[in-house]
């Protein structure tokens, strides 16, 4: 995908979609920084795999709910890897349950990670990014179409990713910096395993009859990050096996 010489930062890159994305970008030639919160061993393992591919790696402890930590992660990426060309706003958490049981603390944390963190990371990145950069944010197919009860907070915050993306597309287009969102559906990760207790119910609603993989999402990130994706801007691309069809 022509990423030789470029530097990417993937938030929440120690597992799941984030880890798959970090490794795919490295395979395509990028040096990659990742952030993590509570799994230093897993982050170190991802970094080691990146380095085994002949690329530079950087694992940064940074909670995406902490705006200062997110900005510092961008600045450290530039300080240690020399630049930033691609930002992937991937960090996320899951919460479901009755609407009336959602606490203020849960609201604050999910908004902080999915919305405020993504905004501040993007803002910090574009201050350092050269013309022609890329901002790619991971939303959810539950943002444009919730599809079930009990996920109002999650759907609300993921829907905000679409608005962030469209605004960035207009703000940054004159610099050749594109902004796009990817909205995954059922993806086999620690957060939503294909062998988990809710998997069969989800699988019944997928036209292809199977969960996707982190690699499916990572492939789209790589396309958007590379030269082939240079004219895709302000888009929200659903990768869900047809669930939202």
C-alpha positions as CSV (number, residue, x, y, z in Angstrom):
1,X,0.0,0.0,0.0
2,X,3.0,2.3,-0.3
3,X,3.5,3.2,3.4
4,X,7.3,3.1,3.4
5,X,8.8,5.9,5.4
6,X,5.5,6.8,7.0
7,X,4.7,6.8,10.7
8,X,1.3,5.7,12.2
9,X,-0.2,5.9,15.6
10,X,-2.9,3.4,16.6
11,X,-4.7,4.1,19.8
12,X,-5.7,0.9,21.7
13,X,-3.3,-1.1,19.6
14,X,-2.4,-3.9,22.0
15,X,-5.2,-6.2,21.1
16,X,-8.2,-6.9,18.7
17,X,-8.7,-4.6,15.8
18,X,-6.0,-2.2,17.0
19,X,-3.3,-4.9,17.1
20,X,-4.4,-6.3,13.7
21,X,-4.2,-2.7,12.3
22,X,-0.8,-1.9,13.8
23,X,0.7,-5.1,12.3
24,X,-1.0,-4.6,8.9
25,X,0.4,-1.0,8.6
26,X,3.8,-2.3,9.6
27,X,3.7,-5.0,6.9
28,X,2.8,-2.3,4.4
29,X,6.0,-0.4,5.4
30,X,5.0,2.0,8.2
31,X,6.7,2.5,11.5
32,X,4.0,2.2,14.2
33,X,3.3,3.5,17.6
34,X,0.5,2.1,19.7
35,X,-1.2,3.1,23.0
36,X,-2.4,0.8,25.7
37,X,-4.0,1.1,29.1
38,X,-3.7,-2.1,31.2
39,X,-1.8,-4.8,29.2
40,X,1.8,-3.9,28.9
41,X,2.8,-7.4,28.1
42,X,0.4,-7.6,25.1
43,X,1.6,-4.1,24.0
44,X,5.2,-5.3,24.1
45,X,4.3,-8.4,22.1
46,X,2.7,-6.3,19.4
47,X,5.7,-4.0,19.3
48,X,8.0,-7.0,19.1
49,X,6.1,-8.3,16.1
50,X,6.3,-4.9,14.4
51,X,10.0,-4.8,14.9
52,X,10.3,-8.4,13.5
53,X,8.8,-7.0,10.3
54,X,11.8,-4.6,10.1
55,X,9.8,-1.5,11.2
56,X,10.3,0.7,14.2
57,X,7.7,0.3,17.1
58,X,6.7,2.3,20.1
59,X,4.3,1.2,22.9
60,X,2.9,4.1,24.9
61,X,0.9,3.8,28.1
62,X,-2.0,6.2,27.6
63,X,-5.6,6.0,28.7
64,X,-7.7,7.5,25.9
65,X,-10.1,8.8,28.6
66,X,-7.4,11.2,29.6
67,X,-7.2,14.0,27.1
68,X,-3.7,15.1,28.2
69,X,-2.4,11.5,27.8
70,X,-3.8,11.3,24.3
71,X,-2.1,14.5,23.3
72,X,1.1,13.4,24.9
73,X,1.0,10.1,23.0
74,X,0.8,12.0,19.7
75,X,3.7,14.3,20.7
76,X,5.8,11.3,21.9
77,X,5.2,9.5,18.6
78,X,6.6,12.5,16.7
79,X,9.5,13.0,19.2
80,X,10.6,9.4,19.0
81,X,9.7,8.3,15.5
82,X,10.2,11.7,13.8
83,X,6.8,12.4,12.3
84,X,3.1,11.3,12.2
85,X,1.4,10.5,8.9
86,X,-1.5,8.3,9.9
87,X,-3.6,8.5,13.0
88,X,-6.0,5.6,13.8
89,X,-8.5,6.4,16.5
90,X,-9.3,2.9,17.5
91,X,-9.4,2.9,21.4
92,X,-12.9,1.9,22.6
93,X,-14.9,0.2,25.3
94,X,-18.2,-1.6,25.4
95,X,-21.2,-1.2,27.7
96,X,-24.7,-2.5,27.3
97,X,-27.7,-2.9,29.6
98,X,-30.9,-1.1,30.6
99,X,-30.9,2.6,29.9
100,X,-32.1,3.5,33.4
101,X,-29.1,1.6,34.9
102,X,-26.4,3.6,33.1
103,X,-24.4,5.7,35.5
104,X,-23.0,9.2,35.1
105,X,-19.5,7.8,35.5
106,X,-20.1,5.3,32.6
107,X,-21.4,8.1,30.4
108,X,-18.4,10.3,31.2
109,X,-15.9,7.6,30.5
110,X,-17.4,6.4,27.2
111,X,-17.8,9.9,25.9
112,X,-14.2,10.7,27.0
113,X,-12.8,7.7,25.1
114,X,-14.9,7.5,22.0
115,X,-15.6,11.2,21.4
116,X,-13.3,13.6,23.3
117,X,-10.2,11.4,23.0
118,X,-10.7,10.9,19.3
119,X,-11.2,14.7,18.8
120,X,-8.1,15.6,20.9
121,X,-5.9,13.0,19.2
122,X,-7.0,14.3,15.8
123,X,-6.4,17.9,16.8
124,X,-2.9,17.1,18.1
125,X,-2.0,15.0,15.1
126,X,-2.9,17.6,12.5
127,X,-0.7,20.2,14.3
128,X,2.2,17.8,13.5
129,X,1.1,16.1,10.3
130,X,2.4,17.0,6.9
131,X,0.1,17.6,4.0
132,X,-1.3,14.4,2.6
133,X,-1.8,12.7,6.0
134,X,-4.6,10.4,7.1
135,X,-7.0,10.2,10.0
136,X,-9.0,7.0,10.3
137,X,-11.5,6.5,13.1
138,X,-13.1,3.2,14.2
139,X,-16.8,3.7,14.8
140,X,-19.4,0.9,14.8
141,X,-22.2,-0.3,12.6
142,X,-24.3,0.3,15.7
143,X,-23.7,4.0,15.3
144,X,-25.8,4.6,12.2
145,X,-28.3,1.9,13.2
146,X,-28.5,0.8,16.8
147,X,-30.6,-2.2,15.9
148,X,-31.3,-3.4,19.5
149,X,-32.2,-2.1,22.9
150,X,-29.7,-1.6,25.7
151,X,-26.9,0.2,23.7
152,X,-28.0,3.8,23.6
153,X,-24.8,5.2,25.1
154,X,-22.6,3.1,22.9
155,X,-24.5,3.9,19.8
156,X,-24.6,7.6,20.6
157,X,-20.8,7.9,21.1
158,X,-20.0,5.8,18.0
159,X,-22.4,7.9,15.9
160,X,-20.4,10.9,16.9
161,X,-17.4,9.4,15.1
162,X,-19.3,10.1,11.8
163,X,-19.7,13.7,12.7
164,X,-16.1,14.1,13.6
165,X,-15.1,12.5,10.4
166,X,-17.2,14.8,8.2
167,X,-16.0,17.9,10.0
168,X,-12.4,16.9,9.7
169,X,-12.8,16.2,6.0
170,X,-13.9,19.8,5.4
171,X,-11.3,21.3,7.8
172,X,-8.3,19.4,6.4
173,X,-9.2,18.7,2.8
174,X,-7.3,21.8,1.5
175,X,-4.1,20.2,3.0
176,X,-4.7,16.9,1.3
177,X,-5.3,15.3,4.7
178,X,-8.2,12.9,4.5
179,X,-10.5,11.8,7.3
180,X,-12.6,8.6,7.2
181,X,-14.4,6.3,9.6
182,X,-14.8,2.6,9.5
183,X,-17.9,1.1,11.1
184,X,-17.2,-2.6,11.9
185,X,-20.0,-5.0,12.7
186,X,-19.5,-8.4,14.5
187,X,-15.7,-8.8,14.6
188,X,-14.1,-11.7,16.5
189,X,-12.2,-10.0,19.3
190,X,-11.8,-10.2,23.0
191,X,-14.6,-7.7,23.3
192,X,-17.0,-9.7,21.2
193,X,-15.7,-13.3,20.6
194,X,-17.2,-15.4,17.9
195,X,-17.5,-18.2,20.4
196,X,-19.0,-16.0,23.1
197,X,-22.4,-16.3,24.8
198,X,-24.1,-13.9,22.4
199,X,-22.4,-15.0,19.2
200,X,-25.1,-17.3,17.9
201,X,-27.7,-14.6,18.1
202,X,-25.5,-12.2,16.3
203,X,-24.5,-14.7,13.7
204,X,-28.2,-15.3,12.8
205,X,-28.4,-11.6,11.8
206,X,-25.3,-11.7,9.5
207,X,-26.1,-12.4,5.9
208,X,-22.7,-14.0,5.4
209,X,-23.3,-16.1,8.4
210,X,-19.9,-15.5,10.1
211,X,-18.0,-13.0,12.2
212,X,-15.4,-10.8,10.6
213,X,-11.7,-10.7,11.7
214,X,-9.5,-7.9,12.9
215,X,-7.7,-8.4,9.6
216,X,-10.8,-7.5,7.6
217,X,-10.9,-4.1,9.3
218,X,-7.2,-3.6,9.1
219,X,-7.2,-4.2,5.4
220,X,-9.6,-1.2,5.0
221,X,-7.5,0.9,7.2
222,X,-4.4,0.1,5.1
223,X,-6.3,1.0,1.9
224,X,-7.4,4.3,3.3
225,X,-3.9,5.0,4.7
226,X,-2.2,4.3,1.4
227,X,-2.1,6.1,-1.9
228,X,-5.0,4.1,-3.3
229,X,-7.3,5.8,-0.7
230,X,-6.3,9.4,-1.4
231,X,-9.6,10.4,-2.9
232,X,-11.8,8.8,-0.2
233,X,-12.7,11.6,2.3
234,X,-15.4,12.1,4.8
235,X,-16.8,8.6,4.4
236,X,-18.1,6.1,6.9
237,X,-17.4,2.6,5.5
238,X,-19.4,-0.2,7.1
239,X,-17.7,-3.6,7.4
240,X,-20.3,-5.9,8.9
241,X,-21.0,-8.8,6.6
242,X,-24.3,-7.1,5.6
243,X,-25.9,-6.7,9.0
244,X,-26.9,-3.1,8.2
245,X,-28.1,-3.9,4.7
